[in-house]
């Protein structure tokens, strides 16, 4: 453990190694130096506050100290912490990636020594492989006639229109129906129209497809025929959009007025619908779009294999423990978000918690290793991600969610998502940079 004076001769500093990446610096400020720093804070307060009977800046220090002691101590504490952080960052501690909250060894008082410490983690030392010459083989994806035909069928279905059919209803059909229920709406005059329409209608459409218009309708009304009556019980989930129906069992009586089925357009009909002169031009456009999608798929496959090779060819190195713990927590949340959709899923998740924690730990280690590998490559190749690039990505996210861009940006900066997005963009940018250079060198 080494002891030294700070450059500003304010602190006595001791530093110790906590782990391969972790360090701890202890800061002791003697009462004499603390008094000098506190007088600076007192002077600042004297010029900012109004004390009855004194002109601003002329009130005695003792009076200001007594009246604003709590505020002075808080500002002095923040001032000392800022000086300490600056000392750490400008010292022999390159590439700090994580700071822990300061630990105070004793209570801060204006007339006593004060001691506190910061624990922090630095980026590990990494020996990079010859990443510029990593060979990646991704088979070319040809545009097949089957893929074109599948796309035509998809578009034919999408652009098709519903028509009345005089047959039993099938999954995917649409029923024109009237229905009543045994659900009693409180204060019907002021009830939401959507709630009233959900429990009673003389003329409405019931889709026999997911998501269900009425829970249980697909099972109950598949096979229904025009002019017939049907009864079933709908069980509404606890999180249903209409609060009045949440968790309720509602008996429905349905009269089917018509069965409609989507008429799928054939190739010629689709070409006319989409304003093409011929089906050949439609096929050319579809082929171009599929080829573009195939290129994007090949690109993603290349980056995935490149990522695997970088991880495999880079020698093991220590990972910052606190940073890894935070990433493990993030991965566990991602797994939970993907798996938990209802109470049953939540219970199942808890039962298998140790398995999920193990999976999250593995994912976090892999991601953190990749991050540090790509950070070092980025430094060597001068690859970076600007705030403007992150803002553009967040704008796209906001548009996709139909949310306010400024609100999303502010939220992401508060909860750390802004930097998470930057990290993921940097990794992708580094991998793409390696791929582009490899293709140029061919």
GIGIWO-V945139 format. One line per field, one symbol per residue. ss: DSSP state (2 for helix, 1 for strand, 0 for the rest). phi: phi as a letter, one per 30 degrees, with the letter a starting at -180 (. if undefined). burial: b if it has 24 or more other ideal C-beta (glycine too) atoms within 12 Angstrom, else e. A space follows every 50 residues. Layout:
BEGIN
ss: ???
phi: ???
burial: ???
END
This chain:
BEGIN
ss: 01111000000111111000011111111022222222222222220000 00000000002222222022222222222222222222200000011110 00110000000001111111110000000022200000000000222222 22222222201111000000000111111110000002220022222220 11111110000000002222200000001111111000000022200011 11111111111110002222222000002222222222222222222222 22222222222220000000222222222222222222200022222222 20222222222222222222222222222220000022222222222222 200022222222222022222222222222222222222220
phi: .ccacdedhccccbbbdcaeccbbcccccdeddddddddddddddedccc cejbdeicddeddddddbedddddddeddddddddddddcddbdhdcacc ddcddaddbdcbdbbabbcabcdddbcdddddcdcbcbedcddcdddddd ddddddddddcdbdbcbddcejdbcdacabbcdcddhedcddedddddca adabccdcaddddbeiddddcdjdbeiccbbacccdddcdddedcdiccb dccbcdcaccbdcdddddddeddcicdadddddddddddddddddddddd ddddddeddddddddebdceddddddddddddddddddcccadddddddd dcedddddddddddddddddeddddddeddchcbbdedddeddddddddd dicdddddddddddcideddddddddeddddddddddddddd
burial: eeeeebeeebbbbebeebeebbbbbbbbbeeebbeebbeebbeebbeeee eeeeeeeebebeebbeebeeebbebbbebbbebbbebbeebebeebbbbb ebeeeeebebeeebbbbbbbbbbbebebeebeebebeeeeeebeeeebee bbeebbeebeeeeeeeeebeeebbbbbbbebebebeeeeeeeeebbebbb beebbbbbeeebbbbbbbebbbebbbeeebebebebeeeeebeebeebeb ebbbbbbbbbbbeebebeebbeeeeeeebeebbebbeeebeeeeeeeebe ebbebbbebbbeebeeebbbbbbbebbbebbbeebeeebeeeeeeeeebe eeeeebeeebbebbbbbbbbbbbbbbbbeeeebebeeeebbebbeebeee eeeeeeebbeebeeeeebebbbbebbbbbbbbbbbeebeeee
END
